[in-house]
Amino acid sequence: MTAPFTLDDLKRVLLEGSGAPEGVDLDAADVPDTEFEQLGYDSLALLETASRIEREYGIELDESVVGDATTPRAFVAAVAAHAA
């Protein structure tokens, strides 16, 4: 992976794979630190997101990423750590 994985990248992958939950503005300032569950994304959506990231960026994520990264900011940090 050449460029760093960003919140915008995560948002794009989430939208492509799972769409936008009704009534949620993914551009809101508080989204990076809001729990995925509160944003309307369940573990299945996050597994799909992780799978898409693995394919698109050519990295392998530990299964713990989905369980431990409960917010978008934490998910991005976990992807960056695995890509390093």
Summary of the structure (lengths in Angstrom):
residues: 84
radius of gyration: 11.7
end to end distance: 8.3
largest distance: 35.0
contacts: 216
relative contact order: 0.22
helix: 61%
strand: 0%
